[in-house]
Amino acid sequence: MIYDSALACKAVGSALSGYFNIRELPLELYAGGGMPEAALSIFCANMGDKETVGLIKKAIDICEGETLFVLPTHNSDGIAQLRQHSKADYFLLPLEEEEFREATKSTLNRPVEKAWSILDPAKRKALKSAVVSFEKCFDQVANGAPIPLEDITSSCQHIREAAAMGGLDDWIDALDDHHDYSFRHSMFVCGSLTYFAHAMGIRGAELDGLTLGGLLHDIGKCRIPLEILDKPGKLDAREWDAMKLHPVYSRDILCDENDLNADIVAMAAYHHEKLDGTGYPDGLSGAQINDHIRLTAIADVYSALIDKRAYKGSMSSEAALDIMATMKDELDMDLVREFRSFTLDKG
């Protein structure tokens, strides 16, 4: 966050702190070459001030990432000045905080999604379809509307077509820098499940169900407060207790959908159960955990380990699989070994 307006800087900090990692830097220092590396630079500046406009021009020339602007007042001359130097989106005070957070996330994801253009057409279509349908699904369900199943099942079809080509690593790499964690994790899990199941020879309705279940396995997170769901640091005990309710919410949401079979509901409700009965939410064990749930649990653990968060770096596939090989009381070791072989053969 680069500022010469303390008022705008304070408003941006209020909207984004707790959701993103933020660094603040005075505009004069940034324009002088003291800029830190950042995927997104948010300029909080009074564009009606001639000196500020000169500094903004210098800052734009050296800024390499995405940009947003927050202006303290609606000043037509200032907006005209901004438009002479940048086509970036701008916001005026007072900020509508949720709208601004969504714009921030969308701006961060723009170069990631643009990079999908170099992928194989099937993978590109699957990712572009999924990002739209997932966001629509998450928003609709959060507001009490039904799951848009037609959109979701269409995206799942594209994901299966991508999986038929192999290349799970390419799928993971394409999603690795996406800034919507819920989307990224769901696509990691859905992709890992679908690519693995396809390699195992699973086809037809069973493969359809695994893909759909993978994409929807965390739909209950739409009922988790955003300050917990998108928290850049580790969760405290209270927040973790709240987060552990998401499988229960998923079960409630999916049980309301008459067209979904029981396996899809079970994948969402029970993928945090463990074979020894120490998992949640119901403490299932052994034979109570069917193969679809076991597969989902493996994909979920693998995806969590290889993913990077603000409080931990990413882990290599081999390192993640080594850890999973020690989880004999939690995961199905026969399936883990098969998944390891598939993954290290590059899917």
C-alpha positions in Angstrom: 0.0 0.0 0.0 1.6 3.2 -1.2 0.2 6.4 0.2 0.3 10.2 0.4 -3.3 10.3 1.8 -3.4 9.1 5.4 -7.2 9.0 5.2 -7.3 6.7 2.2 -4.5 4.6 3.7 -6.5 4.1 6.9 -9.6 3.1 4.9 -7.7 0.5 2.9 -6.0 -0.9 6.0 -9.4 -1.3 7.6 -10.8 -3.1 4.6 -7.9 -5.5 3.9 -6.1 -6.2 7.2 -6.9 -9.6 8.5 -7.5 -10.8 4.9 -4.2 -10.0 3.1 -0.6 -9.4 4.1 -0.1 -5.6 3.8 3.0 -3.5 3.8 2.8 0.3 3.8 5.2 2.7 2.1 5.0 6.5 1.6 4.5 7.5 -2.0 7.6 9.7 -2.0 9.8 6.8 -0.9 8.3 4.4 -3.4 8.7 6.8 -6.3 12.3 7.2 -5.3 13.0 3.6 -6.0 12.3 2.1 -2.5 9.5 -0.2 -3.7 9.2 -3.7 -2.2 8.2 -6.6 -4.4 4.4 -7.0 -4.5 1.9 -8.7 -6.6 -0.4 -5.7 -6.2 0.3 -2.1 -5.4 -2.6 0.0 -4.0 -2.0 3.7 -4.3 -3.8 5.9 -1.8 -3.3 9.3 -3.3 -4.8 12.7 -3.7 -4.7 13.1 -7.5 -5.8 16.8 -7.2 -2.3 17.7 -5.9 0.2 18.5 -8.6 3.2 17.2 -6.7 1.4 13.9 -6.0 0.6 13.5 -9.7 4.3 13.8 -10.5 5.2 11.1 -7.9 2.4 8.9 -9.1 3.7 9.1 -12.7 7.2 8.0 -11.5 5.7 5.2 -9.4 3.6 3.8 -12.2 6.7 3.8 -14.4 8.6 1.5 -12.0 5.6 -0.6 -10.7 5.8 -4.1 -12.2 2.7 -5.7 -10.6 -1.0 -5.0 -10.7 -2.3 -1.7 -9.5 -5.4 -0.2 -7.8 -6.1 3.4 -6.8 -8.0 4.8 -3.8 -8.8 8.5 -4.0 -9.9 10.4 -0.9 -12.5 12.6 -2.8 -14.5 12.7 -6.0 -12.4 15.2 -7.9 -13.0 15.2 -11.6 -9.7 16.9 -12.3 -7.9 14.3 -10.2 -9.7 11.4 -11.9 -8.8 12.9 -15.3 -5.2 13.2 -14.2 -5.2 9.5 -13.1 -6.6 8.5 -16.5 -3.8 10.2 -18.3 -1.3 7.9 -16.6 -3.2 4.7 -15.7 -6.1 2.6 -16.8 -6.2 0.8 -13.4 -9.5 0.6 -11.5 -10.0 3.3 -8.8 -12.2 3.6 -5.8 -13.5 6.6 -3.9 -13.9 7.1 -0.2 -15.8 5.9 1.7 -15.0 2.4 0.7 -17.6 -0.4 0.6 -15.2 -2.9 2.3 -16.5 -6.2 1.0 -16.6 -4.8 -2.6 -13.1 -3.5 -2.2 -11.8 -6.9 -0.9 -13.4 -8.7 -3.8 -11.8 -6.2 -6.3 -8.5 -6.7 -4.6 -8.7 -10.5 -4.9 -9.9 -10.2 -8.6 -7.0 -7.9 -9.5 -4.5 -10.2 -7.8 -5.9 -13.1 -9.8 -5.9 -11.3 -13.2 -2.3 -12.3 -14.3 -2.8 -15.8 -13.0 -5.9 -16.4 -15.0 -4.4 -14.6 -18.0 -1.5 -17.1 -17.9 -3.9 -20.0 -18.6 -4.0 -18.9 -22.2 -0.8 -20.8 -22.9 -2.2 -24.1 -21.6 -3.6 -26.9 -23.7 -7.2 -25.9 -24.8 -8.9 -28.6 -22.7 -7.1 -27.5 -19.5 -7.7 -23.8 -20.3 -11.4 -24.4 -20.8 -11.7 -26.4 -17.6 -10.0 -23.8 -15.5 -11.9 -20.8 -17.0 -15.2 -22.6 -16.7 -14.5 -23.7 -13.1 -13.4 -20.2 -11.8 -16.7 -18.7 -13.0 -19.0 -21.6 -11.8 -17.2 -22.0 -8.5 -17.5 -18.3 -7.6 -21.2 -18.3 -8.7 -21.8 -21.4 -6.5 -20.0 -20.1 -3.5 -21.8 -16.7 -3.6 -25.3 -18.2 -4.3 -25.1 -20.8 -1.5 -23.7 -18.2 0.9 -26.8 -16.2 0.3 -29.2 -19.1 0.8 -29.8 -20.0 -2.9 -29.5 -23.6 -4.3 -26.3 -24.8 -5.9 -26.2 -23.9 -9.6 -25.8 -27.6 -10.5 -26.1 -27.1 -14.3 -23.0 -24.8 -14.2 -21.1 -27.0 -11.8 -21.7 -30.2 -13.7 -20.7 -28.5 -17.0 -17.4 -27.4 -15.4 -16.9 -31.0 -14.1 -17.3 -32.3 -17.6 -14.5 -30.0 -18.8 -12.3 -31.1 -15.8 -12.8 -34.8 -16.8 -11.8 -34.0 -20.3 -8.6 -32.3 -19.1 -7.9 -35.2 -16.8 -8.1 -37.6 -19.7 -5.0 -36.0 -21.1 -3.0 -36.5 -17.9 -0.6 -34.0 -16.5 -1.6 -33.3 -12.9 1.5 -31.2 -12.4 0.4 -28.8 -15.1 -3.0 -28.5 -13.4 -1.4 -27.8 -10.0 1.1 -25.3 -11.4 -1.7 -23.4 -13.2 -3.5 -22.9 -9.9 -0.6 -22.4 -7.6 -0.5 -18.6 -7.5 -4.3 -18.1 -7.5 -5.3 -15.8 -4.6 -8.7 -17.3 -3.9 -7.7 -20.0 -1.4 -11.1 -21.7 -1.4 -11.1 -22.0 -5.2 -7.5 -23.0 -5.3 -7.8 -25.8 -2.7 -11.1 -27.1 -4.2 -9.5 -27.3 -7.6 -6.4 -29.0 -6.2 -8.6 -31.6 -4.6 -10.9 -32.0 -7.5 -8.0 -32.2 -10.0 -6.1 -34.7 -7.8 -9.2 -36.9 -7.4 -10.2 -36.8 -11.1 -6.8 -37.3 -12.6 -6.0 -40.2 -10.2 -9.4 -41.8 -10.6 -9.0 -41.6 -14.4 -5.6 -43.2 -14.2 -7.1 -46.0 -12.1 -9.5 -46.7 -14.9 -12.6 -45.3 -13.2 -15.2 -44.1 -15.8 -18.8 -43.3 -16.2 -21.1 -42.3 -13.3 -18.5 -43.1 -10.7 -15.9 -40.7 -12.2 -18.6 -38.1 -12.6 -19.4 -38.4 -8.9 -15.8 -38.2 -7.8 -15.3 -35.0 -9.9 -18.4 -33.4 -8.6 -17.7 -34.4 -5.1 -14.2 -33.1 -5.3 -15.3 -29.7 -6.5 -18.0 -29.4 -3.9 -16.2 -31.1 -1.0 -15.7 -27.8 0.9 -18.9 -25.9 -0.1 -19.7 -25.6 3.6 -16.8 -23.1 3.9 -19.2 -20.5 2.4 -20.8 -20.3 5.9 -17.4 -19.7 7.6 -16.8 -16.0 8.4 -14.4 -14.5 5.8 -12.1 -13.2 8.5 -11.5 -16.8 9.5 -11.6 -18.4 6.0 -9.2 -15.8 4.4 -7.1 -15.2 7.5 -3.4 -15.0 6.3 -2.0 -16.4 9.5 -2.6 -19.5 11.5 -6.0 -19.9 13.2 -6.3 -19.7 16.9 -8.3 -22.3 18.9 -11.6 -20.5 18.7 -11.2 -19.9 14.9 -10.2 -23.6 14.4 -13.3 -24.8 16.2 -15.4 -22.6 13.9 -13.5 -23.9 10.8 -14.1 -27.5 11.8 -17.8 -27.0 11.3 -17.5 -26.7 7.5 -18.1 -30.5 6.9 -21.3 -30.2 8.8 -22.4 -27.2 6.8 -21.4 -29.0 3.6 -23.6 -32.0 4.6 -26.5 -29.7 5.3 -26.2 -27.8 2.0 -25.7 -30.9 -0.1 -28.6 -32.8 1.6 -30.9 -30.1 0.3 -30.0 -31.0 -3.3 -32.3 -33.8 -4.3 -30.3 -34.7 -7.4 -27.1 -35.5 -5.6 -26.3 -39.1 -4.6 -25.2 -40.1 -1.1 -21.6 -40.6 -2.0 -21.1 -37.0 -3.0 -22.7 -35.9 0.3 -20.4 -38.3 2.2 -17.3 -37.0 0.4 -18.0 -33.5 1.6 -19.2 -34.5 5.1 -16.5 -37.0 6.0 -13.3 -36.2 4.2 -11.7 -35.2 7.6 -12.6 -38.5 9.2 -9.7 -40.9 10.0 -9.5 -44.6 9.9 -8.7 -44.8 13.7 -11.8 -42.8 14.6 -10.0 -39.6 15.7 -11.3 -37.4 12.8 -14.3 -35.1 12.6 -17.2 -34.3 12.5 -18.6 -37.8 13.5 -15.6 -39.8 14.6 -16.2 -42.5 11.9 -13.6 -45.3 11.7 -12.6 -48.3 9.6 -15.3 -49.8 7.4 -17.6 -46.8 8.1 -15.4 -44.8 5.7 -16.0 -45.9 2.1 -13.6 -45.7 -0.8 -14.9 -42.4 -2.1 -14.3 -40.8 1.2 -10.9 -42.4 1.5 -9.9 -41.1 -1.9 -11.2 -37.6 -1.0 -9.2 -37.6 2.2 -6.0 -38.5 0.4 -6.6 -35.7 -2.2 -7.4 -33.2 0.6 -4.3 -34.0 2.7 -2.1 -34.0 -0.4 -3.5 -30.7 -1.6 -3.1 -29.1 1.9 0.5 -30.2 2.1 1.7 -29.0 -1.3 -0.2 -25.7 -1.1 1.5 -22.6 0.2 -0.1 -20.3 2.7 1.1 -17.0 4.3 2.3 -19.0 7.3 3.9 -21.9 5.5 5.8 -22.5 2.3 4.8 -25.1 -0.3 6.0 -28.7 -0.1 7.3 -30.8 -2.9 5.1 -33.7 -4.1 7.6 -36.3 -2.8 7.9 -34.6 0.6 4.1 -34.5 0.9 3.8 -38.2 0.0 6.5 -39.1 2.5 4.5 -37.5 5.2 1.3 -39.2 4.0 3.1 -42.6 4.2 3.4 -42.1 7.9 -0.3 -41.5 8.4 -1.1 -45.2 8.8 -3.8 -44.6 11.4 -5.6 -42.0 9.3 -5.3 -42.8 5.6 -5.8 -46.0 3.5 -2.2 -47.0 2.9 -3.0 -49.2 -0.2 -4.6 -46.1 -1.8 -1.8 -43.9 -0.6 0.8 -46.1 -2.3 -1.2 -46.2 -5.5 -1.6 -42.4 -5.4 2.2 -42.0 -4.7 3.0 -44.1 -7.8 0.6 -42.2 -9.9 1.8 -38.8 -8.7 5.5 -39.4 -9.0 4.9 -40.8 -12.5 3.6 -37.2 -13.2 0.0 -38.2 -13.6 
